[in-house]
């Protein structure tokens, strides 16, 4: 296994891949297999980018695993489903390309790497009742477990969101579906997995892709920040990069693939492009829009720039990741019974159990009178039964760090503590409790969709998995802010992942994939894995096309 090699001041290869997340590694593997020499440059010190810290699920309509289980799907159904959610602004060419090519990407990676997938059983689409939706699931694929012992010394070089206060974060040896309590393995099985350094989720996905790169002797350079694309007569012929203060230039005979992630940690880009506040990114802090800036500098056309993979997040007091504040995902917390979410006025404003991307949009509601985003920040309010039963922000019941929970004996005292109107909050709670006792939510239909109960307490029957009146105090509150898994805007591409200029023509030698490109599904988040499914698909397409390109040619 070659792995990292010395990089000279002037080097030459066929394809340079910028970024080592799922999109970048998939692109590198395919480009190599198609006959190209490939080099991967990673800005961070660790491999894997956002993918490695994710749940690792891929949303792939009409995939071979669902077919093997007898779950019917068609390209037409998948397209109808996406279109029903797009509000007419989705690039239909890219959407069709994704739906057509994603199953081929799965077949390729499973046939040519150790990566394997299984259907995330029962995981419904995020809007399963829409035309073409799948209430029974099947489109979301969970990566199989992968032993990091196979990676040798590279096992410790895969990205994890370890914090400054807890630099030895544990690796959870389970799949994402198992982590949701769907078939959690027994203690003996868990012990065996830990002994074998077996990992699931995004770690398994990146681990298998990394092993494939190492087996192919693809050089992987970490701590190298690409700064500028090199042009020659309108073609991209290489990249200028920085490492430890030194500048080097690598020539790319066939192409450069931008897979550097989003721009959610670049405050200037966020302020310039996003349509609403983003205060709590839940991704690695290296995502500062490097690829976007380089593409803009060479005349790329931009698309989907106002959009992100929205996710309400919970700030963790005093915790940082590589010098940046830590934000935890707020997913099951707001779905579990015995809780509600309110804004600064003490009022509910959305179905708490809705999918995170769409509920994240509710944080952007603007009050023209107060001239403020009225739902940002918000508060998760829950009773003591909830607090003793369920984890919050990744902390076991009763183990929350100082400053995370605000606790009071009654609602009035809690309202005062979090600066929310006490009368409004009391009225909100009384109304919610009245209807929750009847098993319904006439205000926001919490519990109606098949998706609503999936992330709830599945030990409770039916709508009780997400709906329960809050009992008497003490009561607790956790602050929630507008966050995101990553942004989804960037250079526009064609159906071969080639970056387009402002006239709609491909820029010779330049490709983009993942969160660094204009998202192929527009504003739509179809289901669990709606980020990674398109990311790996367009990485696959970029690697395939770049391997056969010649710098300066446009056909």
DARAJO-V810907 format. One record per pair of residues at least 12 apart in sequence whose ideal C-beta (glycine too) atoms are under 6 Angstrom apart, sorted by sequence separation. I is the first residue (numbers start at 0). J is the second residue. D is the distance in whole Angstrom. If there is no record, write none. Layout:
BEGIN
i:j:d
I:J:D
I:J:D
END
This chain:
BEGIN
i:j:d
27:39:5
60:72:6
227:239:4
237:249:5
314:326:6
315:327:6
349:361:4
362:374:5
405:417:6
452:464:4
61:74:6
81:94:5
123:136:5
225:238:5
226:239:5
237:250:4
348:361:6
361:374:6
362:375:4
452:465:5
497:510:6
498:511:5
122:136:4
237:251:5
312:326:4
313:327:5
410:424:6
451:465:5
496:510:5
519:533:5
121:136:5
225:240:5
226:241:5
410:425:5
14:30:5
264:280:6
313:329:5
446:462:4
496:512:6
60:77:3
122:139:4
223:240:5
224:241:5
238:255:6
263:280:4
312:329:6
310:328:6
311:329:4
333:351:4
334:352:4
118:137:6
223:242:5
263:282:6
446:465:5
492:511:5
19:39:6
78:98:6
119:139:4
172:192:4
222:242:6
235:255:5
264:284:5
268:288:5
446:466:5
14:35:5
77:98:5
172:193:5
490:511:5
513:534:4
13:35:4
19:41:4
119:141:4
264:286:5
265:287:4
13:36:4
14:37:5
15:38:5
16:39:5
17:40:5
263:286:6
264:287:5
265:288:4
12:36:5
74:98:5
116:140:4
117:141:6
438:462:5
492:516:5
172:197:5
174:199:4
175:200:5
261:286:5
330:355:6
512:537:4
12:38:5
116:142:6
172:198:6
173:199:5
260:286:4
262:288:3
348:374:5
489:515:5
491:517:5
512:538:4
19:46:5
487:514:6
489:516:5
20:48:3
115:143:4
170:198:5
489:517:5
19:48:6
20:49:6
21:50:4
262:291:5
281:310:6
485:514:4
488:517:6
512:541:5
18:48:6
20:50:4
259:289:5
259:290:4
274:305:4
281:312:5
342:373:6
435:466:5
487:518:4
510:541:4
272:304:4
273:305:6
342:374:4
435:467:6
436:468:5
141:174:5
257:290:4
279:312:4
435:468:5
141:175:6
141:176:5
342:377:5
510:545:6
284:320:6
432:468:4
284:321:5
340:377:6
341:378:5
60:98:6
284:323:4
340:379:5
378:417:6
62:102:5
61:102:6
338:379:6
339:380:5
496:537:5
59:101:4
508:550:5
62:105:6
338:381:4
337:381:5
496:540:5
507:551:6
281:326:5
310:355:5
337:382:5
495:540:6
496:541:4
59:105:6
83:129:5
333:379:6
507:553:5
83:130:5
279:326:4
281:328:6
309:356:5
332:379:6
337:384:6
338:385:6
148:196:5
157:205:6
311:359:6
337:385:4
505:553:6
80:129:6
146:195:5
147:196:4
310:359:6
495:544:4
146:196:6
309:359:3
79:130:5
80:131:3
146:197:5
147:198:6
309:360:6
79:131:4
80:132:5
65:118:6
144:197:5
64:118:5
335:389:5
76:131:4
144:199:5
119:176:5
145:203:4
144:203:6
147:206:6
332:391:6
417:476:5
150:210:6
142:203:5
145:206:4
149:210:6
413:474:5
142:204:4
145:207:5
56:119:6
409:472:5
413:476:6
408:472:5
228:293:5
327:392:4
408:473:5
327:393:5
70:137:4
406:473:6
407:474:6
228:297:5
406:475:5
404:475:5
405:476:4
65:137:4
345:419:4
345:420:5
344:420:6
346:423:6
60:138:5
345:423:3
313:392:5
344:423:6
345:424:4
58:138:5
347:427:6
58:139:5
59:140:6
346:427:6
345:427:6
56:139:5
57:140:5
56:141:6
316:402:4
384:470:6
55:142:5
382:469:4
275:363:3
382:470:5
386:475:5
383:473:5
339:431:5
114:207:4
350:443:4
352:445:5
113:207:5
350:444:6
381:475:5
112:207:6
350:445:5
276:372:6
380:476:5
113:210:6
378:476:5
379:477:5
112:211:4
276:375:5
352:451:4
379:479:6
376:478:5
377:479:5
376:480:5
51:157:5
375:481:5
51:158:4
52:160:5
46:156:6
47:157:5
45:156:6
46:157:5
47:158:4
45:158:4
352:465:5
56:175:6
362:481:4
334:454:4
335:455:6
336:456:6
54:175:4
334:455:5
335:456:6
331:454:5
336:465:6
336:466:6
337:467:5
334:465:5
336:467:3
337:469:6
55:200:4
54:200:5
55:201:4
53:201:4
52:201:6
55:204:4
51:201:5
329:479:5
50:201:5
51:205:4
164:318:6
50:205:6
162:318:5
163:319:5
326:482:5
47:205:4
162:320:6
160:320:5
46:209:6
162:325:5
313:477:6
313:479:6
311:479:5
312:480:6
356:524:4
312:482:3
310:482:5
310:483:6
309:483:5
310:484:5
308:483:6
307:483:4
308:484:4
44:221:5
308:485:5
44:222:5
307:486:5
308:487:6
37:217:5
38:218:5
39:219:5
40:220:5
41:221:5
307:487:6
306:487:5
42:224:5
306:488:6
28:211:5
40:223:5
24:208:4
31:215:5
303:487:6
304:488:4
27:212:6
40:225:6
303:488:4
31:217:6
24:212:6
302:491:4
27:217:5
299:490:4
300:491:5
294:490:4
291:489:5
299:498:5
300:499:5
40:240:6
300:500:6
279:480:4
281:482:5
300:501:5
278:480:4
298:500:5
278:481:5
279:482:3
280:483:6
281:484:6
282:485:5
277:481:6
276:481:5
277:483:6
17:225:5
2:213:6
49:260:6
48:260:6
0:213:4
4:218:5
6:220:6
303:517:4
1:216:4
302:517:3
303:518:5
3:219:6
306:522:5
2:219:6
3:220:6
35:253:6
263:483:6
263:485:6
308:530:5
15:238:5
263:486:5
261:485:4
262:486:5
261:486:3
290:515:4
125:354:4
26:256:5
49:282:5
15:249:6
49:283:6
23:258:4
15:251:4
22:258:4
8:247:5
9:248:6
10:249:5
11:250:4
13:252:5
14:253:5
13:253:4
14:254:5
15:255:5
16:256:5
17:257:5
18:258:4
6:247:6
18:259:4
17:259:5
43:285:5
42:285:5
261:514:4
254:508:5
255:509:6
256:510:4
257:511:4
258:512:5
260:514:5
258:513:5
254:510:6
259:515:5
258:515:6
257:515:5
234:507:4
235:508:4
234:508:5
235:509:4
256:541:5
256:545:6
254:545:4
253:545:5
254:548:5
253:548:5
252:550:6
236:550:5
134:449:4
234:550:5
234:551:4
127:449:5
127:450:6
125:450:6
123:449:5
123:450:5
139:526:5
138:526:6
139:527:4
139:528:5
96:494:4
125:524:6
125:526:5
92:494:6
124:526:4
122:527:5
97:519:5
93:519:4
94:520:6
101:532:6
104:535:6
89:521:4
104:536:5
88:521:5
101:536:5
104:539:4
49:485:6
85:521:5
97:533:5
100:536:5
85:523:5
81:520:6
84:523:4
97:536:5
81:523:5
81:525:6
58:525:5
58:526:5
58:528:4
56:527:5
57:528:4
58:529:4
56:528:4
59:532:5
57:531:5
58:532:4
57:532:4
22:512:4
22:513:3
21:531:6
25:535:5
29:539:5
33:543:6
35:546:4
22:534:4
26:538:4
30:542:4
34:546:6
21:534:6
25:538:4
29:542:3
33:546:3
21:535:5
25:539:5
29:543:5
26:541:5
30:545:6
22:538:4
26:542:4
30:546:4
14:545:5
END
